[in-house]
Amino acid sequence: MKRQFSVFLKGAGMGAADAVPGVSGGTIAFVTGIYEELIHTIKQFGPSAYPAWRRGGLAGLYHHLNLAFALPLLLGIGVSLVSVAHLVVWLMDDHPLLLNGFFFGLVAASALVVSRHPADWKLWHLLPLVVGLLLAHGLPSLMPFITQLGSPSLVLIVGGAIAISALLLPGVSGSFLLLTMGLYGTVMQGIRSFDLALLSTFAVGCLIGLFGFSRLLSWLLRHYHTATLQLLIGFIVGSLPVLWPWRELVRYQLGPEGQMIPLDYRYLTPGDYALLTGQSGLMLPVLVAMLFGAVLVLALARGSGGNTPGQAGNGSQQSPDKEGSNA
């Protein structure tokens, strides 16, 4: 029961992070030591579940799907997403500097926590690290093209598939990608108003992305474990500029409903931000928020039982690392 409650709290942290553009719930999963168990558990939801049910009945299915882990995690994510929707909109509108400062500190500390080299680290592992950095930087600029698909339902399905895949990647924010696709406000309003038609369409895309991308990540973690972790660290570090509190939007485009889709920023000092906007840069409060975010991550990592960041905890169904025979 203690483990289930711990998983619920970690799920709540993931849900809260994913409600904020620029932050990834995958980062929370990575730092709290449940990342690999999460990926391998999601992969179990598929055709292989039927033979497991035939062999062991409901007990066999429960074990195969790792529901002792999945159910409290999903409950935590769901409760958090619904409960923080109003809070996030308020913070983004009224206190954006403090919100970005908090998550900048959180993600920066995450990068430090997960960047320790494992014993089998090799020089060539710098390559996936650089690839992760480049993808984290370039991916948002590609998202506005999704709006050109035409059909609103198709845009929602494709957007859901991309956003849920980003949820599984530390450092890549599904909410921020939704924002760059012009879908963030639509989806958040749908959650707040319980628009079942919109949410059902979005959920179809989420299911497609979830089951497809989880299988790819699971395969990569089994066969190229350290290289994949380095790729994920690149994603985390590459997401930091998006969260820098003092920035100026220098390039954007309008979405199909007239909403502003950010494409590029200029990064400022607190003093330059104050001169540009005529508002206080709130340097000290933002630095305190950064420190609080960093301390929270360090506490989460310390409380994860000493696991290597991203390593599955007890009950994991991950396969043995096979990178040594494939590298």
Summary of the structure (lengths in Angstrom):
residues: 327
radius of gyration: 19.7
end to end distance: 40.0
largest distance: 68.7
contacts: 1109
relative contact order: 0.18
helix: 72%
strand: 5%
